[in-house]
Amino acid sequence: MIVWIFPSPPLETNAFLIAPKQGGFAMVIDPAPGSAAKILERAQKQGLIVEKILLTHSHWDHFADAQVLQERTGALLYVHEADAPNVESPGIDGLPCFFPILPARVDCFLKEGEKVCVGSLSLEVFHTPGHSPGSVCFYIGAEKTLFSGDTLFQGCCGRLDLPTGEPKKMGASLKKVSQLPLDTRVFPGHGAETTIGKELYWMNQFRESKQ
């Protein structure tokens, strides 16, 4: 598996281009503002066809370039049903936005436990509400790799003081991801890569505080 990361302003949101190998099909996770041009340039250089766009959740900084990518590639857009309305009508989640966001067409709903495949890669969907009702993580078991969106960062979880935040649900979501192998690599929605083992202590403390 090859992963390219594109930190994107204004919130340094990580957009990802992922492929089993150079050449062939690829997917994008969380096309953040201004990331589409960089993603498309890299895909062209690597001989990749962007087949699917996956969203960890529907906050504007994670899908602002989805419409552009859909238009340029014809890729299908996947998001959990609970977050889909905000993708099609940006701003109804009540989050402040710094600039207009284009609505995007939702093609498929993500569901707990389903597998989304691109080439030989198989991503399992973990529904992890807390930061938003439809937040998900994507786990690639064969690679021991988790794309955690805003569910899990280095040393903390995503903000819970937003209109979409639900602290008790976040506790349950962190319990779910904490049960993955300790050496699981974690690519978060913001910030640097980490592992489940490095984050286990504070996740357990957070979960206990929300019971």
DRENDO-1510 file (C-alpha; in Angstrom, 1 decimal, always signed):
<recs>
REC; n; res; u; v; w
REC; 1; MET; +0.0; +0.0; +0.0 .
REC; 2; ILE; +1.2; +3.5; -0.8 .
REC; 3; VAL; -0.2; +6.5; +1.1 .
REC; 4; TRP; +0.3; +10.2; +0.0 .
REC; 5; ILE; -0.7; +12.9; +2.5 .
REC; 6; PHE; -1.7; +16.4; +1.6 .
REC; 7; PRO; -2.1; +18.7; +4.7 .
REC; 8; SER; -4.4; +21.4; +3.6 .
REC; 9; PRO; -5.2; +24.9; +4.9 .
REC; 10; PRO; -6.8; +26.7; +6.7 .
REC; 11; LEU; -7.1; +23.9; +9.3 .
REC; 12; GLU; -4.2; +21.7; +8.2 .
REC; 13; THR; -6.7; +18.9; +7.4 .
REC; 14; ASN; -5.0; +15.7; +6.0 .
REC; 15; ALA; -6.3; +14.6; +2.6 .
REC; 16; PHE; -5.1; +11.1; +1.5 .
REC; 17; LEU; -4.4; +9.5; -1.8 .
REC; 18; ILE; -4.2; +5.7; -1.3 .
REC; 19; ALA; -3.3; +2.9; -3.7 .
REC; 20; PRO; -2.3; -0.8; -3.5 .
REC; 21; LYS; +0.6; +0.0; -5.8 .
REC; 22; GLN; +1.8; +2.5; -8.5 .
REC; 23; GLY; -0.5; +2.3; -11.5 .
REC; 24; GLY; -4.1; +1.1; -11.4 .
REC; 25; PHE; -7.0; +2.2; -9.2 .
REC; 26; ALA; -6.8; +4.5; -6.1 .
REC; 27; MET; -9.0; +6.2; -3.6 .
REC; 28; VAL; -9.1; +9.5; -1.8 .
REC; 29; ILE; -10.0; +10.0; +1.8 .
REC; 30; ASP; -11.2; +13.4; +2.9 .
REC; 31; PRO; -10.5; +15.8; +0.0 .
REC; 32; ALA; -9.8; +18.9; +2.0 .
REC; 33; PRO; -9.9; +22.5; +0.7 .
REC; 34; GLY; -7.4; +23.0; -2.1 .
REC; 35; SER; -6.2; +19.4; -2.1 .
REC; 36; ALA; -7.8; +18.3; -5.4 .
REC; 37; ALA; -5.2; +19.8; -7.7 .
REC; 38; LYS; -2.3; +18.2; -5.8 .
REC; 39; ILE; -4.1; +14.9; -5.6 .
REC; 40; LEU; -4.8; +14.8; -9.3 .
REC; 41; GLU; -1.2; +15.8; -10.2 .
REC; 42; ARG; +0.2; +13.0; -8.0 .
REC; 43; ALA; -2.3; +10.5; -9.4 .
REC; 44; GLN; -1.3; +11.4; -12.9 .
REC; 45; LYS; +2.4; +11.0; -12.2 .
REC; 46; GLN; +1.8; +7.6; -10.6 .
REC; 47; GLY; -0.5; +6.3; -13.3 .
REC; 48; LEU; -3.4; +6.1; -10.9 .
REC; 49; ILE; -7.2; +6.3; -11.6 .
REC; 50; VAL; -9.1; +7.7; -8.7 .
REC; 51; GLU; -12.1; +5.4; -8.4 .
REC; 52; LYS; -13.6; +6.3; -5.0 .
REC; 53; ILE; -13.8; +9.2; -2.6 .
REC; 54; LEU; -14.3; +8.3; +1.1 .
REC; 55; LEU; -15.3; +10.8; +3.8 .
REC; 56; THR; -14.6; +10.2; +7.5 .
REC; 57; HIS; -17.3; +12.8; +8.2 .
REC; 58; SER; -19.0; +15.8; +6.7 .
REC; 59; HIS; -17.3; +18.8; +8.4 .
REC; 60; TRP; -16.5; +21.2; +5.6 .
REC; 61; ASP; -12.7; +21.0; +6.0 .
REC; 62; HIS; -12.9; +17.3; +5.1 .
REC; 63; PHE; -14.9; +17.4; +1.9 .
REC; 64; ALA; -14.5; +20.9; +0.4 .
REC; 65; ASP; -12.9; +19.6; -2.8 .
REC; 66; ALA; -15.1; +16.5; -3.2 .
REC; 67; GLN; -17.2; +18.1; -5.9 .
REC; 68; VAL; -14.1; +19.1; -7.9 .
REC; 69; LEU; -12.7; +15.5; -7.7 .
REC; 70; GLN; -16.0; +14.0; -8.7 .
REC; 71; GLU; -16.2; +16.3; -11.7 .
REC; 72; ARG; -12.6; +15.6; -12.8 .
REC; 73; THR; -12.5; +11.8; -12.2 .
REC; 74; GLY; -16.1; +10.5; -12.1 .
REC; 75; ALA; -15.2; +8.8; -8.7 .
REC; 76; LEU; -18.1; +7.7; -6.4 .
REC; 77; LEU; -18.5; +9.5; -3.1 .
REC; 78; TYR; -19.0; +7.5; +0.1 .
REC; 79; VAL; -20.2; +8.9; +3.4 .
REC; 80; HIS; -22.2; +7.6; +6.4 .
REC; 81; GLU; -25.9; +8.3; +6.0 .
REC; 82; ALA; -26.0; +10.4; +9.2 .
REC; 83; ASP; -23.6; +12.9; +7.7 .
REC; 84; ALA; -24.8; +12.8; +4.1 .
REC; 85; PRO; -27.2; +15.7; +4.4 .
REC; 86; ASN; -24.4; +18.2; +5.2 .
REC; 87; VAL; -22.4; +17.1; +2.1 .
REC; 88; GLU; -25.4; +17.8; -0.1 .
REC; 89; SER; -26.3; +21.0; +1.7 .
REC; 90; PRO; -23.1; +22.3; +3.3 .
REC; 91; GLY; -23.5; +24.3; +6.4 .
REC; 92; ILE; -26.7; +22.7; +7.8 .
REC; 93; ASP; -24.5; +21.2; +10.6 .
REC; 94; GLY; -24.1; +24.7; +12.1 .
REC; 95; LEU; -20.3; +24.8; +11.9 .
REC; 96; PRO; -18.8; +28.2; +10.9 .
REC; 97; CYS; -17.1; +28.2; +7.5 .
REC; 98; PHE; -14.6; +30.7; +6.1 .
REC; 99; PHE; -15.7; +30.5; +2.5 .
REC; 100; PRO; -18.5; +28.9; +0.4 .
REC; 101; ILE; -18.4; +25.1; +0.0 .
REC; 102; LEU; -19.8; +23.4; -3.1 .
REC; 103; PRO; -22.3; +20.7; -2.4 .
REC; 104; ALA; -21.3; +17.2; -3.6 .
REC; 105; ARG; -23.3; +14.2; -4.8 .
REC; 106; VAL; -23.4; +11.3; -2.4 .
REC; 107; ASP; -23.4; +8.0; -4.2 .
REC; 108; CYS; -23.1; +5.4; -1.5 .
REC; 109; PHE; -23.7; +5.2; +2.3 .
REC; 110; LEU; -21.1; +3.7; +4.5 .
REC; 111; LYS; -22.2; +1.2; +7.1 .
REC; 112; GLU; -20.6; -0.3; +10.2 .
REC; 113; GLY; -18.6; -3.4; +9.3 .
REC; 114; GLU; -18.9; -3.2; +5.5 .
REC; 115; LYS; -15.8; -3.5; +3.3 .
REC; 116; VAL; -14.9; -0.9; +0.7 .
REC; 117; CYS; -12.4; -2.2; -1.8 .
REC; 118; VAL; -10.0; -0.6; -4.3 .
REC; 119; GLY; -7.8; -3.0; -6.2 .
REC; 120; SER; -6.4; -5.4; -3.6 .
REC; 121; LEU; -7.0; -3.0; -0.7 .
REC; 122; SER; -10.0; -3.7; +1.6 .
REC; 123; LEU; -11.1; -1.1; +4.1 .
REC; 124; GLU; -13.4; -2.0; +6.9 .
REC; 125; VAL; -15.8; +0.7; +8.1 .
REC; 126; PHE; -16.0; +1.5; +11.8 .
REC; 127; HIS; -18.9; +3.8; +12.7 .
REC; 128; THR; -17.4; +6.1; +15.4 .
REC; 129; PRO; -19.8; +8.9; +16.3 .
REC; 130; GLY; -18.9; +11.5; +18.7 .
REC; 131; HIS; -17.3; +14.3; +16.7 .
REC; 132; SER; -20.2; +14.0; +14.3 .
REC; 133; PRO; -23.2; +11.6; +14.1 .
REC; 134; GLY; -21.8; +9.9; +11.0 .
REC; 135; SER; -18.1; +9.9; +11.8 .
REC; 136; VAL; -16.3; +6.7; +10.6 .
REC; 137; CYS; -12.8; +5.3; +10.6 .
REC; 138; PHE; -11.3; +3.1; +7.9 .
REC; 139; TYR; -9.3; +0.0; +9.0 .
REC; 140; ILE; -7.1; -2.0; +6.6 .
REC; 141; GLY; -6.4; -5.1; +8.5 .
REC; 142; ALA; -3.8; -6.5; +6.2 .
REC; 143; GLU; -1.7; -3.4; +6.6 .
REC; 144; LYS; -2.6; -2.8; +10.3 .
REC; 145; THR; -3.5; +0.8; +9.4 .
REC; 146; LEU; -6.4; +3.0; +10.6 .
REC; 147; PHE; -7.5; +6.2; +8.9 .
REC; 148; SER; -9.2; +7.8; +11.9 .
REC; 149; GLY; -10.6; +11.2; +10.7 .
REC; 150; ASP; -11.3; +13.4; +13.7 .
REC; 151; THR; -12.1; +10.5; +16.0 .
REC; 152; LEU; -8.4; +10.0; +17.1 .
REC; 153; PHE; -5.4; +12.3; +17.0 .
REC; 154; GLN; -2.1; +12.3; +18.8 .
REC; 155; GLY; -3.0; +12.8; +22.4 .
REC; 156; CYS; -6.7; +13.7; +21.9 .
REC; 157; CYS; -9.9; +13.2; +20.0 .
REC; 158; GLY; -11.8; +15.6; +17.8 .
REC; 159; ARG; -13.7; +18.5; +19.2 .
REC; 160; LEU; -16.8; +17.8; +21.2 .
REC; 161; ASP; -17.9; +21.4; +21.8 .
REC; 162; LEU; -19.3; +21.7; +18.2 .
REC; 163; PRO; -23.0; +21.4; +17.4 .
REC; 164; THR; -22.3; +17.9; +16.2 .
REC; 165; GLY; -20.4; +16.8; +19.3 .
REC; 166; GLU; -21.5; +13.9; +21.6 .
REC; 167; PRO; -19.0; +13.1; +24.3 .
REC; 168; LYS; -20.6; +9.9; +25.5 .
REC; 169; LYS; -20.7; +8.5; +22.0 .
REC; 170; MET; -17.0; +9.5; +21.6 .
REC; 171; GLY; -16.2; +7.4; +24.6 .
REC; 172; ALA; -17.7; +4.3; +23.0 .
REC; 173; SER; -16.0; +5.0; +19.7 .
REC; 174; LEU; -12.6; +5.3; +21.3 .
REC; 175; LYS; -13.2; +2.0; +23.0 .
REC; 176; LYS; -13.9; +0.4; +19.7 .
REC; 177; VAL; -10.6; +1.6; +18.0 .
REC; 178; SER; -8.6; +1.0; +21.2 .
REC; 179; GLN; -9.2; -2.7; +20.7 .
REC; 180; LEU; -7.2; -2.8; +17.5 .
REC; 181; PRO; -3.6; -4.2; +17.6 .
REC; 182; LEU; -1.3; -1.8; +19.6 .
REC; 183; ASP; +1.1; -1.5; +16.6 .
REC; 184; THR; -1.7; -0.3; +14.3 .
REC; 185; ARG; -0.6; +2.8; +12.4 .
REC; 186; VAL; -3.0; +5.7; +12.7 .
REC; 187; PHE; -3.3; +8.4; +10.1 .
REC; 188; PRO; -5.5; +11.1; +11.7 .
REC; 189; GLY; -7.5; +13.9; +10.1 .
REC; 190; HIS; -5.1; +16.5; +11.5 .
REC; 191; GLY; -1.5; +16.2; +12.6 .
REC; 192; ALA; +1.1; +13.5; +12.5 .
REC; 193; GLU; +0.9; +9.7; +12.3 .
REC; 194; THR; +0.7; +7.7; +15.5 .
REC; 195; THR; -0.2; +4.2; +16.7 .
REC; 196; ILE; -2.9; +2.7; +18.9 .
REC; 197; GLY; -0.4; +1.8; +21.5 .
REC; 198; LYS; +0.9; +5.3; +21.9 .
REC; 199; GLU; -2.7; +6.6; +22.4 .
REC; 200; LEU; -4.1; +3.8; +24.5 .
REC; 201; TYR; -3.6; +5.3; +28.0 .
REC; 202; TRP; -5.4; +8.6; +27.4 .
REC; 203; MET; -8.2; +6.8; +25.4 .
REC; 204; ASN; -8.9; +4.5; +28.4 .
REC; 205; GLN; -8.9; +7.5; +30.7 .
REC; 206; PHE; -11.3; +9.4; +28.5 .
REC; 207; ARG; -13.6; +6.4; +28.1 .
REC; 208; GLU; -13.8; +5.8; +31.9 .
REC; 209; SER; -14.6; +9.5; +32.4 .
REC; 210; LYS; -17.6; +9.3; +30.1 .
REC; 211; GLN; -19.2; +6.1; +31.6 .
</recs>
